Amino acid sequence: MKNPTLLIVDDDRSTREGLENAMKRKYEIYAAESAERALEILADAPIDIVLSDIRMPGMDGLTLLHRILARTPQPACVLMTAYGSIDKAVEAIKQGASDYIAKPYSLDDLEMRIQKALRARTIEAENRSLRSQLDDKYGLEAMVGSSEPMQSVFDLIRQIAPTQATVTVLGESGTGKELVARAIHGLSPRSKAPFVPVHCASLSQNLMESELFGHEKGAFTGASERRIGRFEIADGGTLFLDEVSEIDPATQTKLLRVLEERCFERVGGNKTIEVDIRLIVATNKNLKQLVEKGVFRDDLYFRLNVVSIELPPLRERRSDIPLLCNSFIHELSERNAKPVLSLSPEAAKLLEACAWPGNVRELRNIIEKMVVLAKGPRLTARDVPPEIRNVTENVKRNADSTSGMAGVVPSSMEQVERMMIATALENHAGNRTKAALQLGISRRTLHRKLQQYRLAETQGGKTQTESVK
């Protein structure tokens, strides 16, 4: 495990250097000659504890404390004060400082207070983690399900979690891949250590390597301070790489080395850093096909594909929709201060009939819209948004008119998804970004589904099915 990070803030150079020399064996040291400089360091580096003088020119230690307490996450704060300023230090404790120490002090006393502050911070972080896990359990309902496909997923999670195996989570956008990763982490021996998610698709190739592995000061233009990467932050815990297929080839090579040797160097650095992490990755693409196309390393693919969990799309577990709806209604009515208690059978049937291209995420968005606009304690068919109600009713009429024809059910499910996509595009005059938001899917996923169903936009936002030659 890496040493805690300590930021020393004092305008007196000899004090800063003396403390740095005394503490550098047990802490990774950052030093600032002013509160303003300290805030710059806090913006760039994860600091565990701040040791600051109260009296400084410009911004003083108490003002710095207030700025620190407004940050998330908060480092622990120990203030140094002259004997005549103890009243200010006591006031700082009341306002949220971890401790204070009066000058002159012994290094042993200072070390004891720093360790005490760090222990208190660790306990508070564990409490926050527990509260967050409870929030996840009752707020991110993608894991709700009594269907056979979801029970198989739950069994696999319980089997995999206690091991150290690398896991690949597969599934369409909105099926709850990150929630599966969190569940594996929460049931593992690493549950008290960090769970660090990285959404790779949101990072450019220029930022990817720095984000994952960190960089040293001066490593490139704009690198004014050392930055700790996600691998170091996740040390001892779990690193989750979502949309891992978006990682560029150069970073793939470095990722492979970390998996094989459990060490790396920061960008622009030559110090080898060892880490102990469990890696979980997720993708909505076929990695094997990407390997065959030469855009994803085959050796990395084999390293990642130790154990895989495939999440079923919502259309393949329709029996879970009422359970999900009830969970969302309970959560979202409370969050929005709306006295909505239940869902009518008619509304439930309309929602069950949908193909849900955006899966659980899209369903949650629709339920939230229904709850916010509800005029009574029960959601009825009239509360179902027109884009859902019209599509399901059209499909039902189509199914009724073709009853007796072989293969009706599979074709109607495909038709529902196709019609929902077409309706979303028409609702937003062909704007793909807004249509994807309505459907609860990414713009990239929408583009892929437009190709899959051969849907092409025409003028005025209308859509038509392309002819197949």
CORKAMO-V72685 format. One record per residue. RES is the residue in one letter. SS is DSSP state (H for helix, E for strand, C for the rest). OMEGA is omega in radians with two decimals (999 if undefined). D_CENTER is the distance of its C-alpha to the mean C-alpha in whole Angstrom. Layout:
res ss omega d_center
RES SS OMEGA D_CENTER
RES SS OMEGA D_CENTER
This chain:
res ss omega d_center
M C -3.11 23
K C 3.14 23
N C 3.05 25
P E 3.11 24
T E -3.09 24
L E 3.07 27
L E 3.13 27
I E -3.10 31
V E 3.14 32
D C -3.13 36
D C 3.12 38
D C -3.05 41
R H -3.10 41
S H 3.10 43
T H 3.13 40
R H -3.07 37
E H 3.12 39
G H 3.11 40
L H 3.14 37
E H 3.12 35
N H -3.10 38
A H -3.00 38
M H -2.94 34
K C 3.13 33
R C -3.09 34
K C -3.06 31
Y E 2.93 29
E E -2.92 27
I E 2.90 29
Y E -3.10 28
A E 3.14 31
A E -3.13 32
E C -3.13 35
S C 3.10 34
A H 3.14 31
E H 3.11 30
R H 3.12 30
A H 3.13 28
L H 3.09 25
E H 3.13 25
I H 3.13 24
L H 3.14 21
A H -3.04 20
D H -3.02 19
A C 3.08 19
P C -3.08 18
I C 3.12 21
D C -3.09 21
I E 3.10 25
V E 3.06 27
L E -2.99 31
S E 2.97 32
D E 3.10 36
I C -3.08 37
R C 3.08 40
M C 3.07 39
P C -3.10 40
G C 3.09 38
M C -3.13 35
D C -3.08 36
G H 3.14 34
L H 3.09 33
T H 3.07 32
L H 3.11 29
L H -3.14 28
H H 3.14 28
R H -3.14 25
I H -3.11 24
L H 3.10 23
A C -3.09 22
R C 3.01 19
T C -0.08 15
P C -3.12 15
Q C 2.96 19
P C 3.00 21
A E -3.10 24
C E 3.01 27
V E -3.09 31
L E 3.07 34
M E -3.07 37
T E 3.00 40
A C -3.05 44
Y H -3.08 46
G H -3.10 47
S H -3.08 43
I H 3.12 42
D H 3.09 42
K H 3.13 40
A H 3.10 38
V H 3.09 38
E H 3.12 37
A H 3.08 34
I H 3.13 33
K H -3.09 34
Q H 3.05 31
G C 3.07 28
A C -3.13 29
S C -3.09 29
D E 3.01 33
Y E 3.09 36
I E -3.09 38
A E 3.05 42
K C -0.12 43
P C -3.08 45
Y C 3.05 43
S C 3.13 43
L H 3.12 40
D H 3.13 40
D H 3.13 40
L H 3.13 37
E H 3.13 35
M H -3.13 35
R H 3.11 34
I H 3.14 31
Q H 3.10 30
K H 3.13 31
A H 3.12 28
L H 3.12 26
R H 3.13 26
A H 3.11 26
R H 3.13 23
T H 3.12 21
I H 3.13 23
E H 3.12 21
A H 3.09 17
E H 3.10 18
N H 3.10 19
R H 3.13 16
S H 3.12 14
L H 3.12 16
R H 3.13 16
S H 3.11 12
Q H 3.09 13
L H 3.09 16
D H 3.12 14
D H -3.08 12
K H -3.05 15
Y H -3.09 17
G H 3.14 14
L C -2.92 12
E H 3.10 15
A H -3.12 14
M H 3.08 16
V C 3.08 19
G C 3.05 22
S C -3.13 25
S C -3.13 26
E H 3.11 27
P H -3.12 24
M H 3.07 22
Q H 3.08 24
S H 3.09 24
V H -3.14 20
F H 3.13 21
D H -3.13 23
L H 3.10 22
I H -3.14 19
R H -3.12 21
Q H -3.06 23
I H -2.94 21
A H -3.08 19
P C -3.10 22
T C 3.08 22
Q C -3.02 21
A C 2.97 21
T C -3.04 18
V E 3.00 17
T E 3.13 16
V E -3.09 15
L E 3.09 16
G C 3.13 16
E C 3.08 17
S C 3.08 14
G C -3.12 13
T C 3.08 14
G C -3.08 11
K H 3.12 10
E H 3.12 7
L H 3.06 9
V H 3.13 12
A H 3.11 10
R H 3.12 9
A H 3.10 13
I H 3.11 14
H H -3.09 13
G H 3.13 15
L C -3.07 18
S C 3.05 18
P C 3.14 21
R C -2.96 18
S C -3.13 16
K C 3.10 17
A C -3.03 16
P C 2.87 12
F E -3.01 9
V E 3.11 8
P E 3.05 5
V E 3.12 7
H E -2.95 7
C H -3.09 11
A H -3.11 12
S H -3.08 12
L C 3.05 13
S C 3.13 17
Q H -3.12 19
N H -3.08 21
L H -3.00 17
M H -3.08 16
E H 3.12 18
S H -3.13 18
E H -3.10 14
L H -2.98 14
F H -3.12 18
G C 3.09 19
H E 3.09 22
E C 3.07 25
K C 3.12 27
G C -3.10 29
A C 3.10 27
F C -3.13 27
T C -3.12 28
G C 3.13 26
A C -3.04 25
S C 3.14 27
E C 3.01 25
R C 3.09 24
R E 3.11 20
I C -3.11 18
G C -3.08 16
R H 3.11 12
F H 3.12 15
E H -3.14 17
I H -3.09 14
A C -3.09 13
D C -3.10 17
G C -3.07 18
G C -3.05 15
T E 3.04 12
L E -3.12 11
F E 3.12 8
L E 3.11 9
D E -3.08 9
E C -3.08 12
V H 3.14 14
S H -3.10 17
E H 3.13 16
I C -3.08 17
D C -3.06 20
P H -3.11 23
A H 3.13 24
T H 3.05 20
Q H -3.13 21
T H -3.13 24
K H 3.10 22
L H 3.11 20
L H 3.14 23
R H 3.14 24
V H 3.14 22
L H -3.10 22
E H -3.00 25
E H -3.13 26
R C 3.08 23
C E -3.12 24
F E 3.01 24
E E 3.03 25
R C 3.08 23
V E -3.13 24
G C -3.11 27
G C 3.09 28
N C 3.10 30
K C 3.13 29
T E -3.09 28
I E 3.11 25
E E 3.14 24
V C 3.07 21
D C -3.11 20
I C 2.91 17
R E -3.10 16
L E 2.98 14
I E 3.13 13
V E 3.12 12
A E 3.09 12
T E 3.01 14
N C 3.11 16
K C 3.10 19
N C -3.08 22
L H -3.14 22
K H 3.09 25
Q H 3.11 26
L H 3.06 25
V H -3.13 26
E H 3.11 30
K H 3.11 29
G C -3.14 29
V C 3.09 25
F C -3.06 23
R C -3.14 25
D H -3.13 27
D H 3.07 27
L H 3.11 23
Y H -3.13 23
F H 3.09 25
R H -3.10 23
L H -3.00 20
N C 3.10 22
V C 3.08 23
V E 3.13 21
S E 3.05 20
I E 3.13 19
E E -3.13 19
L C 3.13 18
P C 3.03 21
P C -3.06 20
L H -3.13 21
R H 3.12 25
E H 3.06 25
R C -3.05 25
R H -3.14 26
S H 3.13 28
D H -3.04 24
I H 3.10 24
P H 3.11 26
L H 3.12 24
L H -3.14 21
C H -3.14 23
N H 3.12 24
S H 3.13 21
F H 3.13 20
I H 3.14 23
H H -3.10 23
E H -2.97 20
L H 3.06 20
S H 3.10 24
E H -3.11 23
R H -3.09 21
N C 3.11 23
A C 3.10 26
K C -3.08 28
P C 3.11 30
V C -2.99 29
L C -3.00 30
S E -3.14 30
L E -3.12 30
S C 3.11 34
P H -3.13 34
E H 3.11 35
A H 3.14 32
A H 3.14 30
K H 3.09 32
L H -3.12 31
L H 3.12 28
E H -3.09 28
A C -3.09 30
C C 3.08 27
A C 3.11 26
W C 3.09 22
P C 3.09 21
G C 3.05 18
N H -3.01 18
V H 3.13 16
R H 3.13 14
E H 3.12 18
L H 3.13 19
R H 3.12 17
N H -3.13 18
I H 3.13 22
I H 3.11 22
E H 3.10 21
K H -3.14 23
M H -3.14 26
V H -3.10 25
V H -3.08 25
L H -3.08 28
A C 3.13 30
K C 3.14 34
G C -3.08 34
P C -3.12 33
R E 3.09 33
L E -3.11 31
T C 3.13 33
A H 3.13 34
R H 3.12 35
D H 3.10 31
V C -3.09 30
P C -3.10 29
P H -3.10 32
E H 3.07 29
I H -3.06 29
R H -3.09 32
N H -3.12 34
V H -3.09 32
T H 3.12 33
E H 3.09 36
N H 3.14 37
V H 3.13 36
K H 3.12 38
R H 3.13 41
N H 3.13 41
A H 3.12 40
D H -3.08 43
S H -3.12 45
T C -3.13 45
S C -3.09 45
G C 3.11 47
M C -3.12 45
A C 3.04 44
G C -3.10 40
V H -3.03 39
V H 3.12 36
P H -3.11 34
S H -3.13 35
S H 3.11 35
M H 3.09 31
E H -3.12 31
Q H 3.10 33
V H -3.12 30
E H 3.13 27
R H -3.11 30
M H 3.11 31
M H 3.12 28
I H 3.13 27
A H -3.13 30
T H 3.14 30
A H 3.11 27
L H 3.14 28
E H 3.11 31
N H -3.06 30
H C 3.05 28
A C 3.09 31
G C -3.14 30
N C -3.04 27
R H 3.14 24
T H 3.14 21
K H 3.11 22
A H 3.12 23
A H 3.11 20
L H 3.11 18
Q H -3.09 21
L H -3.13 20
G C 3.13 16
I C 3.11 16
S C 3.11 15
R H 3.12 19
R H 3.11 19
T H 3.11 19
L H 3.13 21
H H 3.14 23
R H -3.14 24
K H 3.05 25
L H 3.09 27
Q H -3.12 29
Q H -3.09 29
Y C 3.12 31
R C 3.10 33
L E 3.13 32
A E 3.11 33
E E 3.03 33
T C -3.10 36
Q H 3.13 38
G H 3.09 37
G H 3.11 33
K C 3.10 35
T E 3.08 34
Q E 3.10 36
T E 3.14 36
E C 3.11 38
S C 3.14 41
V C -3.12 40
K C 999 43
